[in-house]
């Protein structure tokens, strides 16, 4: 089955008293190819836990995660690296993906070198295309990443992930903490990219307005369980 399929997913942790608690409990979600799904919920509801599980940063306690029919839970580092071309993630904290000492161009190109077979000329063309798509000034490409604002670094991290042209994009609170202008710029990038390349996306957020704006379907999570689902109709309204 194509898409990301989550079946009976359960993830538990131990608290300070060594007692187990469930961050996710019997979760079942299917994200279809090209579909934009928003996952909304309060802090501590399990949203970010799911994002980390989907890209292999953590393993579930039980259950299954399949990407295009392949079970990912037992993928090795080597297999995950190979599949980074298929599934990319962007988190609120960009420090794990961006090198502050490198220029904007080098940060984006590094992903292309590691995960694609593009030539130097092809890498440059793709980077320029993305800058145009996102209305970012090419002069920024020469700027050291450490000199960018928080909003610009968030957009750069997003561009880095998009440069691979993944089939699936996991976005965890990518607009959280941004001012309204920066948040709108990030949302515009996502909308333009989806129109151009039609990738699927899980948009993890606590902001309902952003979820409505970008998603075909909205899932609400509470205490590790999906409690509500809404589907966008042709006229743009979400029906719960």
LUMDREN-834073 format. One line per 8 residues: their letters; for each residue x, z, y of C-alpha. Coordinates in nm, 4 decimals. Example, Ala and Ser with C-alpha at 12.3 -4.5 7.8 and 13.67 -1.06 7.14 Angstrom:
<atoms>
as) 1.2300,0.7800,-0.4500 ~ 1.3670,0.7140,-0.1060
</atoms>
This chain:
<atoms>
xxxxxxxx) 0.0000,0.0000,0.0000 ~ 0.1349,-0.0985,0.3425 ~ 0.1670,0.1562,0.6186 ~ 0.2576,0.5245,0.6155 ~ 0.0592,0.7201,0.3582 ~ 0.0606,1.1006,0.3618 ~ -0.0963,1.2631,0.0576 ~ -0.1709,1.6333,0.0026
xxxxxxxx) 0.1233,1.7278,0.2219 ~ 0.2151,2.0948,0.2378 ~ 0.5015,2.2569,0.4263 ~ 0.5700,2.6294,0.4299 ~ 0.8326,2.8428,0.6041 ~ 0.9317,3.2067,0.5869 ~ 0.8845,3.4326,0.8858 ~ 1.1047,3.7232,0.9943
xxxxxxxx) 0.9477,3.9461,0.7298 ~ 1.0267,3.6879,0.4579 ~ 0.6577,3.6149,0.4130 ~ 0.5568,3.2501,0.3686 ~ 0.3235,3.0751,0.6094 ~ 0.1920,2.7193,0.5966 ~ 0.2890,2.4918,0.8846 ~ 0.1017,2.2042,0.7162
xxxxxxxx) -0.1669,2.2395,0.4526 ~ -0.3120,1.9625,0.2318 ~ -0.2584,1.6930,0.4939 ~ -0.3862,1.3408,0.4210 ~ -0.3272,1.0600,0.6715 ~ -0.2944,0.6825,0.6448 ~ -0.1310,0.4977,0.9353 ~ -0.1887,0.1266,0.8892
xxxxxxxx) 0.0450,-0.1517,0.9953 ~ 0.0219,-0.2180,1.3707 ~ -0.2064,0.0840,1.4267 ~ -0.1505,0.3329,1.7077 ~ -0.2541,0.6831,1.6008 ~ -0.2404,0.9894,1.8251 ~ -0.1947,1.3353,1.6753 ~ -0.3070,1.6029,1.9185
xxxxxxxx) -0.2979,1.9782,1.8938 ~ -0.1753,2.2958,2.0540 ~ 0.1794,2.4239,2.0282 ~ 0.2437,2.5544,1.6774 ~ -0.0308,2.3459,1.5190 ~ 0.2141,2.1537,1.2970 ~ 0.2561,1.8317,1.4976 ~ 0.6334,1.8365,1.5293
xxxxxxxx) 0.6741,1.9570,1.1714 ~ 0.4963,1.6427,1.0531 ~ 0.7156,1.4228,1.2757 ~ 1.0325,1.5731,1.1254 ~ 0.9013,1.5264,0.7715 ~ 0.8120,1.1636,0.8344 ~ 1.1664,1.0698,0.9302 ~ 1.3430,1.2801,0.6691
xxxxxxxx) 1.4824,1.5583,0.8874 ~ 1.3024,1.8056,0.6604 ~ 1.1439,1.7910,0.3164 ~ 0.7889,1.9017,0.2382 ~ 0.7149,2.1897,0.0078 ~ 0.4813,1.9617,-0.1871 ~ 0.2864,1.6402,-0.1480 ~ 0.3873,1.2795,-0.0918
xxxxxxxx) 0.4999,1.0560,0.1928 ~ 0.5051,0.6817,0.1259 ~ 0.6271,0.4065,0.3589 ~ 0.5025,0.0642,0.2505 ~ 0.4473,0.2034,-0.0974 ~ 0.7921,0.3656,-0.1322 ~ 0.8180,0.7413,-0.1845 ~ 1.0501,0.8796,0.0850
xxxxxxxx) 1.0782,1.2460,-0.0097 ~ 1.3766,1.1958,-0.2397 ~ 1.5527,0.9314,-0.0327 ~ 1.9235,0.9989,0.0056 ~ 2.1020,0.9828,0.3410 ~ 2.2217,0.6330,0.2498 ~ 1.8680,0.5129,0.1756 ~ 1.7337,0.6726,0.4942
xxxxxxxx) 2.0065,0.5036,0.6966 ~ 1.9104,0.1682,0.5478 ~ 1.5456,0.2283,0.6377 ~ 1.6142,0.3307,0.9967 ~ 1.5523,-0.0362,1.0740 ~ 1.1962,0.0157,0.9519 ~ 1.1099,0.3570,1.0948 ~ 1.2422,0.5054,1.4196
xxxxxxxx) 1.1664,0.8276,1.6027 ~ 1.1931,0.9557,1.9590 ~ 1.1763,1.3270,2.0377 ~ 1.1268,1.5228,2.3574 ~ 1.4895,1.6368,2.3484 ~ 1.7083,1.3257,2.3785 ~ 2.0388,1.5107,2.3272 ~ 2.0434,1.4300,1.9566
xxxxxxxx) 2.0217,1.0536,2.0080 ~ 2.2025,0.9784,2.3343 ~ 2.5732,1.0093,2.4087 ~ 2.5968,1.1315,2.7700 ~ 2.9514,0.9960,2.8049 ~ 2.8504,0.6367,2.7237 ~ 2.6817,0.3929,2.9570 ~ 2.3166,0.3001,2.9164
xxxxxxxx) 2.4222,-0.0337,2.7693 ~ 2.6568,0.1224,2.5157 ~ 2.3923,0.3725,2.4047 ~ 2.1449,0.0955,2.3274 ~ 2.4054,-0.1364,2.1787 ~ 2.5340,0.1362,1.9463 ~ 2.2010,0.1382,1.7607 ~ 2.2066,-0.2407,1.7320
xxxxxxxx) 2.5609,-0.2396,1.5959 ~ 2.4784,0.0227,1.3345 ~ 2.1388,-0.1020,1.2239 ~ 2.1268,-0.4789,1.2757 ~ 2.3403,-0.7850,1.2054 ~ 2.3058,-0.9243,1.5564 ~ 2.6056,-1.0850,1.7217 ~ 2.7382,-0.9544,2.0532
xxxxxxxx) 2.5505,-1.2268,2.2412 ~ 2.2289,-1.1580,2.0493 ~ 2.2589,-0.7847,2.1210 ~ 2.2984,-0.8535,2.4915 ~ 1.9967,-1.0851,2.4955 ~ 1.7810,-0.8267,2.3187 ~ 1.8866,-0.5506,2.5573 ~ 1.8143,-0.7711,2.8595
xxxxxxxx) 1.4749,-0.8630,2.7149 ~ 1.3857,-0.4964,2.6714 ~ 1.4971,-0.4125,3.0242 ~ 1.2718,-0.6887,3.1542 ~ 0.9828,-0.5827,2.9312 ~ 1.0036,-0.2289,3.0657 ~ 1.0692,-0.3249,3.4290 ~ 1.4032,-0.1419,3.4321
xxxxxxxx) 1.6775,-0.2601,3.6663 ~ 1.9680,-0.4208,3.4763 ~ 2.2096,-0.2431,3.7071 ~ 2.1225,0.0772,3.5202 ~ 2.3010,-0.0615,3.2141 ~ 2.6401,0.0194,3.3680 ~ 2.5443,0.3747,3.4659 ~ 2.6739,0.6674,3.2550
xxxxxxxx) 2.3805,0.8215,3.0710 ~ 2.4596,1.1699,3.2068 ~ 2.3713,1.0439,3.5568 ~ 2.0161,0.9489,3.4614 ~ 1.7155,1.1637,3.5398 ~ 1.5228,1.3300,3.2582 ~ 1.2553,1.0630,3.2751 ~ 1.5122,0.7833,3.2663
xxxxxxxx) 1.6868,0.9404,2.9662 ~ 1.3535,0.9625,2.7845 ~ 1.2905,0.5932,2.8543 ~ 1.6434,0.5087,2.7420 ~ 1.5941,0.6956,2.4156 ~ 1.2720,0.5013,2.3666 ~ 1.4414,0.1687,2.4434 ~ 1.7156,0.2529,2.1966
xxxxxxxx) 1.4573,0.3012,1.9227 ~ 1.2606,-0.0089,2.0225 ~ 1.5724,-0.2268,2.0257 ~ 1.5774,-0.2099,1.6456 ~ 1.2241,-0.3572,1.6432 ~ 1.0980,-0.1047,1.3863 ~ 0.7747,-0.1439,1.1937 ~ 0.6932,0.2225,1.2550
xxxxxxxx) 0.7592,0.4455,1.5531 ~ 0.7248,0.8256,1.5497 ~ 0.6998,0.9722,1.8996 ~ 0.7068,1.3499,1.9347 ~ 0.5985,1.4773,2.2786 ~ 0.7871,1.1962,2.4567 ~ 0.5991,1.2524,2.7848 ~ 0.5940,1.6320,2.7736
xxxxxxxx) 0.7591,1.7871,3.0792 ~ 0.7777,1.4582,3.2710 ~ 0.6283,1.4090,3.6166 ~ 0.3253,1.1820,3.6422 ~ 0.5244,0.8752,3.7484 ~ 0.7818,0.9101,3.4679 ~ 0.5101,0.9749,3.2111 ~ 0.3197,0.6659,3.3249
xxxxxxxx) 0.6369,0.4578,3.2975 ~ 0.6903,0.5714,2.9374 ~ 0.3281,0.4954,2.8501 ~ 0.3560,0.1510,3.0085 ~ 0.6659,0.0793,2.7995 ~ 0.4743,0.1665,2.4838 ~ 0.1730,-0.0437,2.5790 ~ 0.3840,-0.3485,2.6619
xxxxxxxx) 0.5923,-0.3159,2.3479 ~ 0.2851,-0.2822,2.1271 ~ 0.1338,-0.5949,2.2811 ~ 0.4594,-0.7861,2.2307 ~ 0.5701,-0.6698,1.8843 ~ 0.2639,-0.5018,1.7292 ~ 0.4492,-0.2122,1.5650 ~ 0.2637,0.0915,1.4317
xxxxxxxx) 0.3009,0.4267,1.6032 ~ 0.2265,0.7950,1.5509 ~ 0.2004,0.9398,1.9012 ~ 0.2357,1.3183,1.8822 ~ 0.1093,1.4873,2.1962 ~ -0.0937,1.7722,2.3402 ~ -0.2177,1.5526,2.6254 ~ -0.5654,1.4155,2.5528
xxxxxxxx) -0.5641,1.1622,2.8389 ~ -0.2482,0.9961,2.7081 ~ -0.3892,0.9972,2.3558 ~ -0.7039,0.8196,2.4772 ~ -0.5034,0.5689,2.6767 ~ -0.2775,0.4464,2.4012 ~ -0.4379,0.5041,2.0631 ~ -0.6735,0.3244,1.8257
xxxxxxxx) -0.7449,0.6518,1.6496 ~ -0.7033,1.0184,1.7402 ~ -0.6453,1.2989,1.4911 ~ -0.6738,1.6615,1.5993 ~ -0.4651,1.9151,1.4097 ~ -0.5037,2.2926,1.4076 ~ -0.3195,2.5447,1.1918 ~ -0.1639,2.2617,0.9908
xxxxxxxx) -0.4930,2.0884,0.9062 ~ -0.6723,1.7849,1.0479 ~ -0.9982,1.9179,1.1885 ~ -1.1335,1.6128,1.3717 ~ -1.0899,1.2353,1.3899 ~ -1.1958,0.9853,1.6545 ~ -1.1868,0.6049,1.6447 ~ -1.1684,0.3808,1.9508
xxxxxxxx) -1.4472,0.1236,1.9776 ~ -1.4292,-0.2158,2.1464 ~ -1.5485,-0.0785,2.4798 ~ -1.2516,0.1621,2.4762 ~ -1.4379,0.4848,2.4061 ~ -1.3345,0.7250,2.1315 ~ -1.6118,0.8136,1.8882 ~ -1.5617,1.1464,1.7120
</atoms>
